Amino acid sequence: MIQKLVVGANLTVEGAVVEWEQWLRSVSASDRTADNHVMFVRAWMRDTKLANKKITSIAEQDISKWINRDDGAKFASKRVKLAALRSLFNFCSIRQYLNGDPSRAVRVKAKLLSHEQKEPRRKTCFTDEEIKRIVFYLSEQMLELDLTPDRTPAQDHRLAVTRFWYCATLIGRYAGLRLGDICCLERASLAKPGKLIVWTDKTNTRVELDLDENLARGIAAIPASTSKKLCFPEQDAIMRGPQRAKLSVQFSRILQAVKIRGHSFHDLRHSFCSDCKRRGIPTPHIAKLVGHADEETTKVYLH
């Protein structure tokens, strides 16, 4: 114990985070959860400029000030960030690098938040008309770029990104896949005629869907790429890197362009589940289609 406390006395925050990240990725059941935890902890370390400080010097205030700063984040988002930091400091306590855990006394101060920040975002479905607007807008953008003579490398990249969102919108709406699963989509998932078979990235669950007309449109638009394995290698790299929020920003800009408000990409998954319910598909089967282990989770998606 004394030896470990001595190690902790000389261990920097950066060093502790490196050890914690290696441990977290080895034990976490979900790569996505591990990625999110690492992203939040590294954001805290970067914003507070504590990377080179000793881990034993970190106090409750170093965590609380960052969690409760006026950044406009929702109450739920702040709780997730705090959970990530608690994972780090709990790890250091178990390893006996710390004599106590400064994160345990930290709370999200709800009284500092506005009513809007406290309220959870109400999940809603896209209407069919909204989906048509998004798909039509992306189709027009692709056509315009396709017909542009002597395209520059920047225009080629813009065309590739637009084509991805065209495919992703249709796949998200008519297969209910998460954005992460679409970004990581493998060509082997399309090998069975008339089927889309995916092992989900978040829960490692197998889902198999029939290709209806709309879903087939999205699949057919997937471009050839330099990757023999992945359908969208660029988006896969972004999703697995520290800047995956960039994808959400891109989709938000598409929604702004077609004057649609109050939605996120994940609402396409809600739309798929709700559409299945309207067509009379039983909840247990919907859960199987979207890879939910618990039907109660699926019920949240039914509007």
Residue, then its C-alpha position, 0 to 999 in steps of 0.5 A: m500500500i505504501q509503495k502504491l501511495v508513493v507511486g501515486a505521489n509522483l503520478t501525473v493526471e496525464g499518466a493516470v488517465v493513460e492507465w485508466e483508459q487502458w483498463l477501461r477499454s479492457v473491461s468495458a462492455s461497450d466501446r462507445t461508452a468507453d470512448n465517451h468516458v475518455m472523451f469527457v475526461r480528456a476534455w476536463m484535463r484539457d480545459t482545466k490545464l491539469a495534465n501535468k499536475k500530480i493526481t494526488s493534488i486534485a481537489e473537489q473544486d478542480i472537478s466541481k468548477w468544470i462540471n458546474r461551469d456555465d456552458g449551456a449543457k443539459f443536466a443529464s449531460k453534466r451527470v454523464k461527464l461527472a460519471a466519467l470523472r468518477s470512473l477515473f478517480n475510482f480507478c485511482s483509488i482502487r489502485q491506491y494511488l489516492n488516499g480518498d476520492p475527490s470526485r465523490a463529493v461533487r454534485v451537479k448543482a441543479k440550482l445553477l441551471s435554467h429550466e430548459q437545461k433541467e428538462p430532458r429533450r423531448k424525443t420526437c419522430f421525423t414526419d414523412e414530409e421531413i424525410k422527403r425534404i432531407v433526401f431531396y436536398l441531399s439528392e440535389q446537392m449530389l447532382e449539382l456536384d456530380l455535374t460540376p466539371d473539373r471538380t476540385p479536391a474540396q468539391d470531391h470531398r463535399l460530394a463524398v460527405t453529402r453522399f454519406w448523409y444521403c445513405a445514412t439518412l435512409i438507413g437510419r430512418y428505414a433500418g433504425l441503425r444508430l449513427g455509429d453503426i452506420c459509420c462502421l458499416e461493413r461491406a460483409s453486412l450487405a453480402k446476403p441478397g435482400k438483407l442487411i445484417v449488422w452486429t451493433d457496435k454499442t451492444n454487439t447484438r446481431v440485427e437482420l433486416d429486410l431491404d424494402e424499397n427505401l432502405a434499398r435506395g440508401i444501400a444502393a447509393i453506398p459508393a465504392s471506396t478504397s477500403k475492402k472492409l468498410c463502406f464509409p472509412e472516413q466516417d468510421a475514423i471520425m466516429r472512433g476518434p476524438q472529434r466524432a461530434k463533428l458528425s452531429v454538427q454536419f447533420s445539424r447543418i443539413l437540418q438547418a438548410v431544410k428548415i427542420r428544428g428540434h431533431s437529432f440523427h437519433d430521432l430517425r431511430h425513434s421514427f423507425c420504431s414508431d413506424c414499425k408499431r403503426r404497421g402492427i409489428p409487436t414490441p418484442h419483434i421491434a426490439k429484436l430489429v433494433g438490437h434492444a435486449d430489454e423491451e422496456t427500452t424499445k417502448v421509449y422509442l414508440h411514439 
